[in-house]
Amino acid sequence: MMTKKYHRLLRPILAAFVGASTTLAFAPYQIWPMAFISPIIFILLIHNKTWKAAAFSGFMFGMGQFSVGISWVHISIDTFGGMPKLASLFLMILLVSYLSIYPALFAGLTNRFFPENNKTRYLLAIPSLWLLTDLARGWVMTGFPWLLLGYSQLESPLSGLAPIGGVQLITLAIMLSSSGIVWVLVKRKPIGLVLPLIIFLSAYGLKLVDWVVPDESTRTSFALIQGNVSQEKKWLPSERWPTLMKFLDLSRVNWDADIVIWPEAAIPALEKELPSFLLNVDKAARMNETALITGVVTQNSSGNYHNSVITLGDTPSGEYNYETQPRYNKHHLLPFGEFVPFADILRPIAPLFNLPMSSFNRGDLVQNNIVGKGRYFATALCYEIIFGEQVRKNINQNTNFILTLSNDAWFGDSIGPLQHMEIAQMRALETGKPVIRATNNGVTAITDYKGKIIAQIPQFETAVLRAEVTSSKGSTPFLTLGSWPMVMFLIMSLVISLSKFALTRK
């Protein structure tokens, strides 16, 4: 009896280890074949199991994947959130458990509705249900589309699919290939290996296509200021002016750049508290015919707080004026970090739901580009860069660059900032627009329009990244159509799969 019990637990435990190993596919390890090996083993683990047993294995797969893959979240909660150790661990377990629901749904639905070992299961149902649960994870409760398998393929032939259908199309290709290989192993039909081969050859061919071309008229010199300001001290009143002077001194010797950029919330005060300082910076930048872009916390006339980006100096709006200054206000806020879901219920329960800076209001989904020195920037603040559709919708015919400001100091010396940079690279590859990424302590870097890092400075150092960057002209299919082709494929696949399931039940 005990032997049977241990045997039943063996697959879920193995699924947890397989899920954890998936992290090796992403930055900083970037062993991209792991993105195929992990799903292959996982699909084999749920082979011929009941839907309940499969769902449990799926949940354990998620527990392994997310407890290791997003372990860096605990640093922000524990070290900088000021929570007791037990409370921070509880919140982390809660988050990982929630995210594990999605692979559990994938496995449970697959074995409930498509238990037969046929082509419908492996070539339609499994890829479609994986994609569906990924999309749900990226939407429910504002979404958390981190560790999508497609992000791991920047250096593989499958990266050629990104300009066509974005990271979701790469994920679909991974699951089609992996599921197809499992079909070969289960049915012992080597002919099935033709499918992964076709996918890889097609993707490689698409990688050779130039969807966009360089636009030399947009060549721009940048100076990205990495202040490396201590997160523990940043918001202390005594550190306000030393921090401001640090950024200003680093900028002063780089006024010869077309555009100087400070990171997210580089100014450790409300914008309305420093009108004279900002006006002086604006005049200095204007005198040097330069633009300065910075992150700042703002408060509007209604008393609402926003995590914002403003431009000073050489801008179409003229001299800085607090009342009329154009701003980008962050739309996708970080749950609990920047807003508390169900705040009226949760805030009175415990102080852990009253973290500093957790009362922001969101801006519109689509906003005007930030403009400086005649260049147009589609802006994404920190966490927002993981939402490909939002970035795509904010790119218009005038957009030259994608701008993302961040403060990954919240995550210490972890793999989080490196994964964040990997995601930013994917946005460049999808849209054909260079990404300019300025952070407080790294990763501060610039990519070209193909997602390749062309300039970078070390993490955890006070430094300035100087580079000249050329934008592109033209449009990728993804930039034009977005995820609609993927959604249509998903709907058709599920309709066909469910129709076949219904016919087998008659």
Secondary structure, 3 states (H helix, E strand, C coil): CHHHHHHHHHHHHHHHHHHHHHHHHCCCCCCCCHHHHHHHHHHHHCCCCCHHHHHHHHHHHHHHHHHHHCCCHHHHHHHHCCCCHHHHHHHHHHHHHHHHHHHHHHHHHHHHHCCCCCHHHHHHHHHHHHHHHHHHHCCHHHCCCCCCHHHHHCCCHHHHHHHHHHHHHHHHHHHHHHHHHHHHHHHCCHHHHHHHHHHHHHHHHHHCCCCEEEEEEEEEEEEEEECCCCCCCCCCHHHHHHHHHHHHHHHHCCCCCCEEECCCCCCCCEHHHCHHHHHHHHHHHHHCCCEEEEEEEEECCCCCEEEEEEEEECCCCCCCCCCCCCCEECCCCCECCCECCCHHHHCCCCHHHCCCCCCECCCCCCCCCEEECCEEEEEEEHHHHHCHHHHHHCCCCCCCEEEEEECHHHHCCCCHHHHHHHHHHHHHHHHCCCEEEEECCCCCEEECCCCCEEEECCCCCCEEEEEEEEEEEECCHHHHHCCHHHHHHHHHHHHHHHHHHHHHHC
